[in-house]
Amino acid sequence: MYFDDLLDSCETVQSAQHLQRQLSDLLVMVGFKLMRFSAIKPVMIEDIPVEDRPPALEIAKGELPEIKTLGVTWEAEKDVFAFQI
């Protein structure tokens, strides 16, 4: 199995944290590592090692990045997807 990017959504911070832990644990068991993890809530990112976050992410400054995945840009600050035709 191989995939490059994963986009998901959860109703609560707690359910998102649970999903992140489950995915990380599952991926480690098969030799993968969850990387470039981002979220719209800084509390979701605080426990993620810096090397596993997107390079432009600086939660101390309160800035959320625009992340491009699968040809779509996710603007985390606004929580919207954008793409160019």
C-alpha positions as a printed Julia matrix, in Angstrom:
85×3 Matrix{Float64}:
   0.0    0.0     0.0
   1.24   3.47   -0.79
  -0.4    6.83   -0.58
   1.01  10.28   -0.62
  -1.55  12.43    1.15
  -4.57  11.98    3.36
  -7.25  14.54    4.09
  -9.79  13.9     6.82
 -12.25  15.75    8.99
 -13.55  15.17   12.52
 -16.37  16.66   14.57
 -14.25  17.34   17.69
 -10.64  17.94   18.62
 -10.73  14.79   20.75
 -11.91  12.61   17.88
  -9.26  14.14   15.59
  -6.54  13.45   18.17
  -7.78   9.87   18.51
  -7.76   9.42   14.72
  -4.25  10.88   14.47
  -2.96   8.46   17.13
  -4.68   5.48   15.49
  -3.32   6.37   12.05
   0.18   6.93   13.38
   0.18   3.61   15.23
  -1.24   1.71   12.25
   1.22   3.24    9.8
   4.2    2.5    12.05
   3.16  -1.18   12.14
   3.47  -1.37    8.34
   6.66   0.68    8.08
   5.27   4.13    7.29
   5.41   7.36    9.23
   2.69  10.02    9.38
   4.35  13.27    8.34
   3.41  16.86    7.51
   0.47  16.67    9.89
  -1.56  19.87   10.08
  -4.86  21.02   11.55
  -6.89  24.17   12.04
  -6.58  23.96   15.83
  -3.07  24.6    17.23
  -3.8   22.21   20.13
  -3.93  19.41   17.54
  -0.42  20.2    16.38
   1.36  20.86   19.67
   2.07  17.16   20.37
   3.3   16.47   16.83
   7.11  16.52   16.57
   8.35  19.57   14.66
   9.98  17.37   12.0
   6.57  15.8    11.26
   4.84  19.15   10.69
   4.67  21.08    7.41
   7.81  23.21    6.95
   5.92  26.55    7.0
   3.99  25.8    10.2
   4.8   28.04   13.15
   2.11  27.57   15.79
   3.89  29.89   18.24
   3.1   32.77   15.88
  -0.49  31.61   15.46
   0.04  31.16   11.73
  -1.57  28.31    9.86
  -0.16  27.36    6.46
  -1.63  26.81    3.07
  -0.97  23.17    2.27
  -1.09  21.78   -1.22
  -2.15  18.17   -1.54
  -3.4   16.17   -4.49
  -3.48  19.35   -6.6
  -5.75  21.13   -4.12
  -4.68  23.88   -1.74
  -6.07  23.76    1.79
  -6.1   27.18    3.41
  -6.03  26.11    7.05
  -6.74  29.58    8.46
 -10.07  29.74    6.58
 -10.56  25.94    6.48
 -11.36  26.02    2.77
 -10.08  24.16   -0.27
  -9.0   26.04   -3.39
  -7.82  24.92   -6.79
  -6.89  26.48  -10.09
  -8.35  25.43  -13.39
